[in-house]
Amino acid sequence: MTEVNGSGPRVKRREAWVDLPAEYDGFRFRVWLNAPSKIWGELTGESEKAALEALSQLVLEHNGWLDFDGKAYPPASEKKFWEDIPTELAACILVAAQVEMQKLPNSMAPQRRRSRRG
């Protein structure tokens, strides 16, 4: 059994609002960046159902997106959201989420020092 109230450091949930590229100007979504690896791994797996479930867990909300007819999309946590949005938009979300998720590890990498020429 896993201890619930351990005494060590606790991982803090990292979430961020992400802006989509110019083609979807004004579209923003909130993503869970440090979700367990298993959830992120489901995105590249063979099961479309598992990938949709993973996206529903990773993408927490959007800023009130509307469809072609001006009707509000369901919350991003619902399967219907992923069924209703255009495939291109879903692909943009996935790429933007992955880029955002990789920012922290890259910022922690050692930086090469530039040599000064004089």
Backbone torsions as a table, in degrees:
resi	resn	phi	psi	omega
1	MET	NA	137.3	-179.8
2	THR	-82.0	135.4	179.3
3	GLU	-73.7	128.3	-176.3
4	VAL	-81.0	-43.2	-176.5
5	ASN	-112.4	67.6	179.2
6	GLY	-71.2	173.0	-177.1
7	SER	-103.5	-3.2	-178.5
8	GLY	-83.2	-178.1	179.2
9	PRO	-66.6	145.7	-177.6
10	ARG	-110.2	134.0	177.2
11	VAL	-66.7	132.7	176.0
12	LYS	-94.1	136.4	179.1
13	ARG	-68.9	124.3	179.2
14	ARG	-102.9	121.9	177.8
15	GLU	-127.9	152.2	178.8
16	ALA	-150.5	148.6	170.8
17	TRP	-84.5	134.1	-176.8
18	VAL	-123.6	133.5	176.0
19	ASP	-91.2	139.3	176.5
20	LEU	-84.0	164.0	-178.2
21	PRO	-64.7	173.6	-173.5
22	ALA	-52.2	-33.7	-179.8
23	GLU	-60.0	-24.7	178.2
24	TYR	-123.5	49.8	-178.4
25	ASP	-55.7	131.3	179.5
26	GLY	91.2	-12.8	179.3
27	PHE	-82.1	124.4	178.1
28	ARG	-131.4	152.6	174.5
29	PHE	-144.1	155.4	178.4
30	ARG	-104.3	129.6	-175.2
31	VAL	-123.8	146.2	175.1
32	TRP	-87.6	105.0	-171.8
33	LEU	-77.1	-38.9	-175.6
34	ASN	-106.3	40.5	174.5
35	ALA	-63.1	157.8	178.5
36	PRO	-55.6	146.3	-178.9
37	SER	-54.6	-34.3	-179.6
38	LYS	-58.7	-40.6	-179.7
39	ILE	-66.8	-47.4	178.4
40	TRP	-62.0	-36.4	-179.9
41	GLY	-64.9	-30.3	179.2
42	GLU	-62.8	-23.8	-178.7
43	LEU	-66.3	-29.0	-178.4
44	THR	-105.3	6.3	179.8
45	GLY	-76.0	-176.3	-176.3
46	GLU	-88.4	-15.9	-175.4
47	SER	-93.2	116.6	177.8
48	GLU	-64.8	-36.6	179.3
49	LYS	-62.4	-44.6	179.4
50	ALA	-65.9	-37.6	178.7
51	ALA	-64.8	-42.5	178.0
52	LEU	-63.4	-40.4	178.2
53	GLU	-64.7	-40.4	178.5
54	ALA	-63.9	-44.9	178.4
55	LEU	-60.8	-38.1	179.1
56	SER	-64.6	-26.0	177.9
57	GLN	-86.8	-33.9	-176.1
58	LEU	-80.2	-42.4	-178.4
59	VAL	-91.8	109.1	-169.6
60	LEU	-85.2	-35.4	179.1
61	GLU	-166.8	165.4	174.0
62	HIS	-126.2	169.2	-175.5
63	ASN	-94.0	49.8	173.1
64	GLY	79.2	42.9	-176.7
65	TRP	-64.9	145.8	178.4
66	LEU	-119.0	149.2	178.7
67	ASP	-81.4	-172.4	-177.2
68	PHE	-58.3	-29.5	-177.1
69	ASP	-96.3	5.0	179.6
70	GLY	85.3	10.0	178.7
71	LYS	-88.3	137.7	-178.2
72	ALA	-67.0	136.5	172.8
73	TYR	-73.4	153.2	175.0
74	PRO	-64.3	168.8	175.1
75	PRO	-58.2	148.5	-177.8
76	ALA	-63.4	-19.9	-179.8
77	SER	-78.8	-5.7	-179.4
78	GLU	-99.3	141.9	179.8
79	LYS	-57.0	-37.0	-178.0
80	LYS	-59.9	-34.7	176.6
81	PHE	-55.2	-48.8	-176.1
82	TRP	-71.0	-26.2	175.9
83	GLU	-77.1	-31.5	-173.6
84	ASP	-87.3	-32.5	-175.6
85	ILE	-74.5	153.2	177.3
86	PRO	-60.9	147.3	179.2
87	THR	-57.7	-40.0	179.2
88	GLU	-60.2	-41.2	179.1
89	LEU	-66.1	-42.2	177.2
90	ALA	-60.6	-41.3	179.2
91	ALA	-64.7	-39.7	177.4
92	CYS	-62.3	-41.8	179.1
93	ILE	-61.0	-47.9	-177.9
94	LEU	-59.9	-48.3	-179.2
95	VAL	-64.2	-45.4	-179.3
96	ALA	-62.7	-39.1	178.6
97	ALA	-64.5	-43.4	-179.9
98	GLN	-65.5	-40.4	178.4
99	VAL	-63.3	-45.3	-179.9
100	GLU	-63.3	-40.4	-179.1
101	MET	-63.7	-31.4	-176.9
102	GLN	-85.3	-7.3	-177.4
103	LYS	-63.8	-44.8	-177.3
104	LEU	-63.0	-51.4	179.4
105	PRO	-58.0	-37.1	178.8
106	ASN	-67.7	-34.9	-179.9
107	SER	-71.2	-19.9	-179.6
108	MET	-90.1	-10.5	-178.6
109	ALA	-69.3	147.0	178.0
110	PRO	-60.7	138.1	-179.5
111	GLN	-94.0	138.4	175.3
112	ARG	-73.8	134.8	177.9
113	ARG	-83.9	137.8	176.3
114	ARG	-80.6	138.7	176.4
115	SER	-82.3	140.2	179.0
116	ARG	-90.5	130.8	176.8
117	ARG	-105.2	135.1	-176.2
118	GLY	-134.9	NA	NA
